[in-house]
Amino acid sequence: MDSMALLFEAEQFSQDIKLVFIKEYQKILEKHELSSKQSIIVSLVKQKGKPTMGEIAAAIEATPSAASQFVKKLETSNYVKREINVDNRRETFVVLAEKGENFFSEMEHVHKKVFEMYFMKLPTEDIVEYHRILKTLHTIVTSSVIEG
């Protein structure tokens, strides 16, 4: 089998696996009733720690005004809260609030469950190789996004 055929087959395997994983995460997502843009915002806040409103607007490809409305709704639901930058009072950071922290705690629990149910059945050397491949691919993809 040539490289392209192997990649297409591997992608199909990946899609099949993602469908199984989605079912594991679906209960939490339904419980929290977050829209896709709200989910992106909460995830960005978790990842970056204190993103600015400008970073949030860029991440969801929305105007600052629209991003502010999404954040306001998340703030009302106690997923995030705004903090004024003490060094630049015109800038506002967004941080996780109680419900946002709980959301990620629940997600981490599901991550561990998925790892135990599936990934830990692989030999250690396969896990190491999987990590190496994804790290290399991540570098290729993220450097292409930055350049492009």
C-alpha positions in Angstrom: 0.0 0.0 0.0 1.4 3.4 -0.9 1.8 6.3 1.6 -1.3 8.2 0.5 -3.5 5.1 0.8 -2.1 4.4 4.2 -2.8 8.0 5.3 -6.4 7.7 4.0 -6.9 4.5 5.9 -5.4 5.9 9.0 -7.7 8.9 8.8 -10.7 6.6 8.5 -9.5 4.8 11.7 -9.1 8.2 13.4 -12.6 9.3 12.4 -14.0 6.0 13.7 -12.1 6.4 17.0 -13.3 10.0 17.4 -16.9 8.9 17.1 -16.5 6.6 20.0 -14.7 9.3 22.1 -17.4 11.9 21.2 -20.0 9.6 22.8 -17.9 9.6 26.0 -17.8 13.4 26.1 -21.3 14.1 24.9 -23.0 13.8 28.3 -20.8 16.5 29.8 -21.3 18.8 26.8 -25.1 18.3 26.9 -25.2 18.9 30.7 -23.4 22.2 30.3 -25.3 23.3 27.2 -22.5 25.2 25.7 -22.6 26.3 22.1 -19.6 25.6 19.9 -18.4 29.2 20.2 -18.9 29.2 23.9 -17.0 26.0 24.2 -14.1 27.5 22.2 -14.1 30.5 24.5 -14.0 28.4 27.7 -11.3 26.2 26.2 -9.2 29.2 25.2 -9.5 30.6 28.7 -8.4 27.3 30.1 -5.5 27.0 27.7 -4.2 30.6 27.9 -5.1 31.4 31.5 -6.0 35.0 30.9 -6.8 35.8 27.2 -7.8 39.3 26.3 -11.1 40.1 24.7 -9.2 40.7 21.4 -7.7 37.2 21.5 -11.2 35.7 22.2 -12.7 37.6 19.3 -9.9 36.4 17.0 -10.3 32.8 18.2 -14.1 32.7 17.4 -13.7 34.8 14.3 -16.1 37.5 15.6 -16.1 41.2 16.2 -15.1 42.4 19.6 -18.7 43.3 20.2 -20.0 39.8 19.4 -17.2 38.2 21.4 -18.2 40.5 24.4 -21.8 39.2 24.1 -20.6 35.5 24.2 -18.4 36.3 27.2 -21.3 38.1 28.9 -23.5 35.1 28.6 -20.7 32.8 29.9 -20.2 35.3 32.7 -23.9 35.3 33.7 -23.7 31.5 33.8 -20.5 31.6 36.0 -18.2 29.9 33.5 -15.9 32.9 33.2 -15.3 36.2 34.7 -13.6 39.4 33.5 -10.7 41.0 35.2 -9.2 44.4 34.4 -5.5 44.4 33.5 -3.9 46.4 36.4 -1.0 47.4 34.1 -3.4 48.6 31.3 -6.9 49.5 32.6 -8.2 49.7 29.1 -7.5 45.9 28.6 -9.7 43.2 30.0 -8.7 39.6 30.7 -11.1 36.7 30.9 -10.5 33.9 33.5 -12.3 30.8 34.4 -15.0 31.0 37.1 -16.4 28.2 39.3 -18.6 26.5 36.7 -15.8 26.7 34.1 -13.4 25.0 36.5 -16.0 22.3 37.2 -16.5 21.8 33.5 -12.8 21.1 33.0 -12.7 18.9 36.1 -15.4 16.7 34.6 -13.7 16.7 31.2 -10.4 15.6 32.9 -12.3 12.7 34.6 -13.6 11.6 31.2 -10.1 12.0 29.6 -8.7 9.6 32.3 -11.5 7.2 31.7 -10.9 7.2 27.9 -7.1 6.7 28.5 -7.7 3.8 30.8 -10.4 2.2 28.6 -8.4 2.4 25.3 -5.0 3.9 25.3 -3.6 2.0 28.3 -4.3 -1.2 26.4 -1.4 -0.3 24.1 2.2 -1.4 24.8 4.3 1.5 26.3 6.5 1.6 23.2 3.4 2.2 21.0 2.3 5.0 23.3 5.7 6.6 23.1 5.7 6.3 19.2 2.1 7.7 19.1 3.3 10.7 21.2 6.4 11.2 19.0 4.3 11.2 15.8 1.6 13.5 17.1 4.3 15.9 18.4 6.0 16.0 15.0 2.7 16.5 13.2 1.7 19.2 15.7 5.0 21.1 14.9 4.4 20.8 11.2 0.8 21.9 11.4 1.3 24.8 13.8 4.3 26.2 12.0 2.4 26.0 8.7 -0.5 28.0 10.3 1.9 30.6 11.6 3.6 30.9 8.2 0.5 30.8 6.1 
